[in-house]
């Protein structure tokens, strides 16, 4: 009863609202150990409330490593568009969904380059949004690849 009346006083994880999807993605990444390691590192840093810049970079790297593994190349995240969209087409994904997924990946890369990599200007709210977005994108990519 106290917890419901005084929510501001309860001790919760900053990732509480995302935990179910995070756990699902952790399971999906088991076949991609490099991506899984980076993803888990980013999650742990956010959970601990430290290294927000490094946490976001770890999550972005996880996405990049996943695409490299699935697409069988060594291209950077920003340069995966043709292969990624071709992969999605082969899997029967309609162009609108492929464009939606790529737009998210592109915006993640742009955010990382502008605010993380070169400026170290990452806040808690941004970190949690990027976590949710990367988690959703990774989930969809792995599910399509199965």
C-alpha positions as CSV (number, residue, x, y, z in Angstrom):
1,X,0.0,0.0,0.0
2,X,2.8,2.4,0.8
3,X,4.6,1.6,-2.5
4,X,1.5,2.5,-4.4
5,X,0.9,5.8,-2.5
6,X,4.6,6.9,-2.5
7,X,6.0,5.7,-5.8
8,X,8.7,8.4,-5.8
9,X,10.2,6.7,-2.7
10,X,10.5,3.2,-4.0
11,X,13.8,1.9,-5.2
12,X,13.5,0.6,-8.7
13,X,15.7,-0.1,-11.6
14,X,16.0,2.6,-14.2
15,X,15.3,-0.1,-16.8
16,X,12.2,-1.6,-15.0
17,X,9.7,-0.7,-17.7
18,X,11.9,-2.3,-20.4
19,X,13.0,-5.5,-18.5
20,X,10.7,-7.9,-20.3
21,X,11.8,-6.9,-23.8
22,X,15.5,-6.7,-22.6
23,X,15.3,-10.3,-21.3
24,X,13.7,-11.4,-24.6
25,X,16.4,-9.8,-26.6
26,X,19.1,-11.3,-24.4
27,X,17.7,-14.8,-25.2
28,X,17.5,-14.0,-28.9
29,X,21.2,-12.8,-29.0
30,X,22.5,-16.1,-27.6
31,X,23.4,-17.2,-31.2
32,X,25.3,-13.9,-31.7
33,X,27.9,-13.9,-28.9
34,X,29.7,-10.7,-29.9
35,X,26.5,-8.8,-30.2
36,X,25.3,-10.3,-27.0
37,X,28.4,-9.3,-25.0
38,X,28.1,-5.7,-26.1
39,X,24.4,-5.6,-25.5
40,X,24.8,-7.0,-22.0
41,X,27.6,-4.6,-21.2
42,X,25.4,-1.6,-22.2
43,X,22.5,-2.9,-20.2
44,X,24.7,-3.4,-17.1
45,X,26.2,0.1,-17.3
46,X,22.7,1.6,-17.6
47,X,21.5,-0.5,-14.7
48,X,24.4,0.7,-12.6
49,X,23.6,4.3,-13.6
50,X,27.2,4.9,-14.8
51,X,29.0,5.4,-18.1
52,X,25.9,6.5,-20.0
53,X,28.1,7.4,-23.0
54,X,29.8,4.1,-23.0
55,X,26.5,2.3,-22.4
56,X,24.9,3.8,-25.5
57,X,28.0,3.1,-27.5
58,X,27.9,-0.6,-26.4
59,X,24.3,-0.9,-27.4
60,X,25.0,0.7,-30.9
61,X,28.0,-1.7,-31.3
62,X,25.7,-4.6,-30.4
63,X,23.4,-3.7,-33.3
64,X,26.4,-3.3,-35.6
65,X,27.9,-6.6,-34.7
66,X,24.5,-8.3,-35.1
67,X,24.1,-6.9,-38.6
68,X,27.7,-8.0,-39.5
69,X,27.0,-11.5,-38.3
70,X,23.6,-11.8,-40.0
71,X,24.7,-10.2,-43.3
72,X,28.1,-11.8,-43.3
73,X,30.2,-8.7,-43.9
74,X,32.4,-6.3,-42.0
75,X,30.7,-3.0,-42.9
76,X,30.0,-0.3,-40.4
77,X,26.5,0.2,-39.2
78,X,26.0,3.3,-41.4
79,X,27.0,1.3,-44.6
80,X,24.7,-1.7,-44.2
81,X,21.6,-0.3,-45.9
82,X,21.7,-2.1,-49.3
83,X,22.6,-5.5,-47.8
84,X,20.1,-5.0,-44.9
85,X,17.2,-4.1,-47.2
86,X,18.1,-6.9,-49.5
87,X,18.1,-9.4,-46.6
88,X,14.7,-8.1,-45.5
89,X,13.3,-8.5,-49.0
90,X,14.6,-12.1,-49.2
91,X,12.7,-12.7,-45.9
92,X,9.5,-11.4,-47.4
93,X,9.4,-8.1,-45.5
94,X,7.5,-5.4,-47.3
95,X,9.4,-2.3,-48.3
96,X,7.6,0.0,-45.8
97,X,8.7,-2.1,-42.9
98,X,12.2,-2.4,-44.3
99,X,12.3,1.4,-44.6
100,X,11.0,1.8,-41.0
101,X,13.6,-0.5,-39.6
102,X,16.4,1.2,-41.6
103,X,15.2,4.7,-40.6
104,X,15.5,3.6,-36.9
105,X,19.0,2.2,-37.5
106,X,20.0,5.4,-39.4
107,X,18.8,7.6,-36.6
108,X,20.5,5.5,-34.0
109,X,23.8,5.9,-35.9
110,X,23.3,9.6,-36.4
111,X,22.4,10.1,-32.7
112,X,25.5,8.2,-31.7
113,X,27.8,10.1,-33.9
114,X,26.4,13.5,-32.9
115,X,25.8,13.1,-29.1
116,X,27.8,10.1,-28.0
117,X,30.9,9.5,-30.0
118,X,32.0,13.1,-30.6
119,X,30.3,15.1,-27.8
120,X,29.8,12.8,-24.9
121,X,26.4,14.5,-24.3
122,X,24.1,11.8,-23.2
123,X,21.3,12.1,-20.7
124,X,19.3,9.6,-18.7
125,X,16.1,10.1,-20.7
126,X,18.0,9.8,-24.0
127,X,19.8,6.7,-22.8
128,X,16.5,5.0,-21.9
129,X,14.9,5.9,-25.2
130,X,17.9,4.7,-27.2
131,X,17.9,1.5,-25.2
132,X,14.2,0.9,-26.0
133,X,14.7,1.7,-29.7
134,X,17.8,-0.5,-30.1
135,X,16.2,-3.3,-28.2
136,X,13.1,-3.2,-30.4
137,X,15.2,-3.1,-33.6
138,X,17.4,-6.0,-32.5
139,X,14.4,-8.0,-31.6
140,X,12.8,-7.6,-35.0
141,X,16.1,-8.3,-36.9
142,X,16.7,-11.5,-35.1
143,X,13.1,-12.7,-35.4
144,X,13.3,-12.1,-39.2
145,X,16.5,-14.0,-39.5
146,X,15.2,-17.1,-37.8
